[in-house]
Amino acid sequence: MIAAFTRGDGEVFNGGTTEWSHVLSFGEPFVERITHNVLRRFGLRSHFENPEGVAS
């Protein structure tokens, strides 16, 4: 079960599993997409999207 909560200025994501990284290491496309979406939602940008020293 995946859950996401927002309260005030904070957000919480719970993947409901201890095996997330294990499945991610196998290149499972659904898990990769969910991980990508969650990291983007929480403000993490890929180094390749905006490399240091390059104006956005």
Secondary structure, 3 states (H helix, E strand, C coil): CCEEEEECCEEEEECCCCCHHHHHHCCCHHHHHHHHHHHHHCCCCCCCCCCCCCCC
